[in-house]
Every structure is written in C-alpha cells, then in structure tokens.
Amino acid sequence: MKTLNNHLILFDAECPMCRAYTRAFTYSGLLDKDGRAAYQDLLPGDCPLVDRQRAVNEIALVNKETGEVTYGISSLFKVAGTALPFLQPLFAFRPFLWLAERAYAFVSYNRRVIVPAAARGGIQPDFIPTYRLAYLALALILTVVLLNAYTPLMSPLLPAAGAWRELFICSSQFLFQALVVLIFAPGRAWDYLGNMATVSLAGALLLWLVRAAGQMAGFSATTYTLVFILIAGLMFLEHLRRCKLLGLGLLLSVTWAAFRLAVLYFIL
C-alpha cells in the first residue's frame, strides 16, 4: 500500500475512536509516522488555513507542502484512495459519496455519546439535533429487536411476550429518564440521553452475542437469565461511569435502576 506522504491529519484528542483510527493510519503506513496531531495541541499560528471549528466537526487533513485542507469523509477517502487506488472511482461516485458523508456525519456528531471521555475544554463539536434524534431512534430500534430475540430464551423464568412489550419498556424508560434529566439537569439532556441509548444498545449487543454462543452450547433458561442479570449489572456500572463523566451524580443512575426494577416487578 502506498503512503500519503507530507500530510497531517488533525484528530480530536478527547475522542477515543479518533485517536484509535488515526493511530492505525500511521502505524500501518497509510500516513507518515508523524502524520497525525491533536487539533487541541495546535498553536495559534499552526496550519493557518484550517477552519478550527470545522476541524472539530470533520477531521481535517492538511497538505504540508501546499497548505490545502480537506475535511471529513473526503480526508478519509484521500488516505484510503492513495493506499488503494482501485477504490478511487467508488469514492468519486456521487450516490456513494452522498451516503458516506451522511454516515460520517452521523458518527461524528454522536461520537461523544458513543464513546465518552472527559472533555478538556476548548472548541467542542457542534450539536445537530437531527443527528442526535436519528441516533436515539436507531439505538432504540436495535435494542428492541435484539431484546425481543433474547427474552424468549428466559421463559418460563421470565414470561415471554412480543416485540411490543420490549418497545413499550424501552421507549417508556427513554421518556421517564428524559423527564428526570429535563427537571434536574436540562443543559445536559441531549448528552445524557445519547449516552443512555449507547448503554442500552451495548447491553443488547452483549445479549445477542450470548444468544449466539448459547445456541451452540445449549444454554438453559436459567443460564440465560443469570447472564441477563450479569449484563444488567454491567450496564448499571457503565451508566454510573458515564454519568460521572457528564457531572450528573447518582440521581439518574438511581432512577434508571429503579425503573427497570419496577418493570421487572410488574412482569413477574
């Protein structure tokens, strides 16, 4: 693979995903070994042609020789297209480019709730409500689908039901937690709901993996139930961690757990 020489990619040091994939670029030889830098570490005179706010939203790739800057998916396609030239026609295909730009924006504008980190201050990514709403909707749908595939495996220890029950429970918890956070911390509502959606989706994905393993190993309903309880406990710990990063304290974790226990009581 060919290296894109004399270019510098500017990543978000507060974003674990950004750190990981830009490190992979330099480690694999897609960029020079010194071809990445955190935009938070730039001095005022560095990279004068870079739009600092846009670079926060869309990863910037700077040509060190000309100063030319590309942003977002164009930056990633430039790196990948240099390494794998046969992909360049695909990257120039307008319908594919349009879809890739939307997918990139979806991840970029939600990256702080997908993989959270303590903010160091300075310029922060813009908040786009439509992308956050799309993320909440997608996380809710996937969570419901995955839970609906898992919960019948716990029968008769947990009464089986259809997808409507899971949809009602998950959406009700979203609405309940939204009400709580809007009352006690309205300024962090969008961030909290995004993080809560990620916790729910992560738990559902773990259950899907357990379901796949259990089908091969022949787990019993008791085993599926015990694993469900274990994963729920891990979700609670992750919820606590994320609330701490957001500076929200214990209240929202208490209400999150209380709602789930109340639902379990009514189901049983």
N, C-alpha and C positions, 0 to 999 in steps of 0.2 A: 504494500500500500504506500502511496505517495504522501509525504508530509507537506502540509500547508505551512511553508516557511514564512518567517518575518511577519507573523500575525499575532495579535494579543487578544485573547478572549477575556472579557470582564464579567466575573460571576458575582453572585450575591453570597457574601461570607456568612450571612445569617440563615442561609438555605442549605440544609444538608444534601438535598438532591443536586443542587447546583454545584456544590463542592465535589460531589462524587463523580458526576459525569464529566466535568471539565478536567478533573484529575485523570480520569480514564483517557481523555483525549491526549494529554501529554505523556502519560505512561505508555500508551500503545503506539505513540509516534505519529498520531494524526496531526498534532501540533508540536512545535519545538518544546524542549524541556522547560524553557522559561516563557511559554506561550500562554500563560494564564495569570490573572491577577484579580484580586477582590476590588470591586469598584469603591468599597469603603476606604481602601488604602490609597486611593489616588490623591495626589496633591493638587491644589487648585490649577497649576499650570500643566499638569499631565493630560495628554490626549485632548487638546483644546477643541477638537471637532465633535467630541462625544456629547450628545444630549444626555445629561446626567439622569434626569427623571425617566426618560425613555429607556435608558440602560438598566434602570431598576426594574422596569416592567418587562423589557425584552432584552435578552442577553446580547451584549454588543461585541462585535468582532472588529478589531482595528488593524488596518494595514499599516505596519510600522514605517514603510517606505513612503507611502503617499498620504497617509492620514485618513484614507477613506474608511467609513464606518458602515457596517451592515448590522441589522437588528433582528432579534427573534428567530423565527424559523429560517430566514434567509442566512443567518450566521451558521446555523447547524447544517443547512444544505451545502453551504460553501465548503465547510470542513469535510463533510461526507462525500461531496461531489469531487473534491480533489483526490481523496483516497480511493474512491470507486467511481471512475469517470463514466462507466456504463449506466450509472444512476442519474446522470445529469438530464437526459431527456425526460425522465419521470418528474424530476424536480421542477422542470420548466413547463410541465403540463398543467394548464390553468385550473381545471377542476380539482386535481390532486393538491395543487398549491393552496387553493382556497380551503379545502378540508384540513390540510396540515396547519394552516395559520389559525383556524378556529380551535383545533385540538391543542395547539401550543398555547394559545391564549387561555383556554380552559384550565390547563395545568398551571400556567404561570401565575394567573390571578388568584388561584386557590392554593398555591404551593405552601403558604404559611399555615394553612389549616390541615393540609395533607401530612406534612412533616414539620411539626412546630419546633421553634427554637427561641431562646430568649433574645429579644431584639437589643442591639447595641445603640440604637438611636440613629439619627441622621435621616437621609431620604428613605422613605418607605414606599413599597409598591402602591399604586393606585388601587382603589376599591371599586369594582364594577359589579353592581347588584345583580345584573342578569347572569353573569358567570357564577356568582355565589349561589343564586337560586337554582341554576342548572345543576350545580354540584350537589346541592341538598336533595334535589329531585332524583338525580341519578343514584346517589347513595341510598336514599330511601327505597327506591325500586329494587336495587340489587339486594339490599338487606332483606326485604320482604321475600323475594324469590328464593334466596339461599336459606332463610329460616324455614320457609314453607317446605323445603326439601328435607330439612333436618328434623323438625319437631315430630313427624310421624314415627321416627325411629325410637322415640322415647315412650311410645304407647305400650302398655296401658298405664305406665307410671305417670305420664302426663297425657291428659285427654287429647286425642287428635282433633284437628279442625282444618278448615280450608285456608286458602291464602287471604281471605277477607279478615280472618281473625288477626293474622300477622300484620296486615295492612292497618287495621284499626289500632292495634297495640303500638306499632312503631310511629304512626302518624300522631297518635294521641300523646305519646311521650315527647315528640318534637314540639307539639303545641304547648304542652304543660311546661316544659323547660324553657320554651320561648317566653312564656308569660312570666316565669320566675326571673329570668335574666333581664327582661324589659323593666321589671319593677326595681330590681336591686342593682343592676349594672347595665343600663341601656346603651352606654357607649361601647360596650364590648359584645353586644348581642350577636352581630354577624360573625365575629371571630369565634365566639363560643359555639354557636350552632354549627359552624363548619367543622370545628374540632369534634363536637359530639357526633356529628354524622360520620366522621372518619373512624371514631371509636366503634360505633355500631357496625360499620361496614367491615372493619378489620376483624371484629369478633365473628361476624357472619362468614367471612372468608376462612377463618380458622375452623369453624364448624364444617364448612364444605370440605376442607382437607381431611378432617376427622371422618366425615361420612365416606369419603373415597377410601381411606385406609380401613375403615370398619367393614366396608363391603368385601374387601379382600380377606380380612382377618376374622370376619364373622362375629362382630361385637354384639353383645346382648343389649337389651333396652336399659338395663342397669348401668352398663358401661357408658352408653351414650349419654345417659342422664348425669352421671358423675363428671364426665368430660364437659358437659354443658355447664355445670356448676363451676368447674375449674376455670373455664374460659370466661364466664361471667365475672369471676373474681379478678381475673387478669384485666378485663375491661374496666372494672372499677378502679384498679390501681392506675391504669393508663389515664382514666378520666381525672383522677386526682392529680396526676403529674401535669396534664395539660392545663387544668385549672390553676395550678401553681404558677406555670409559665405565663398565664394570662393575668395573674394577680387577682384571681377571683375567690380565693379562700375555699372553705369547705362546704358552704351552703349548697351550691349547685350539685356537688357530688352527693350530698345527703339527700336532696330531693330526687336526684337521678336514681339512687338506690331505693329510696322509699317508694317511688312509683313502680319500679319493677317488682318489688316485694308485694305491693298491693295487687298488682296484676296477677302474680303467681297465686296469691290467696284466693282470688275470685275464680281463677281457672280450676284450681283444685277443689 
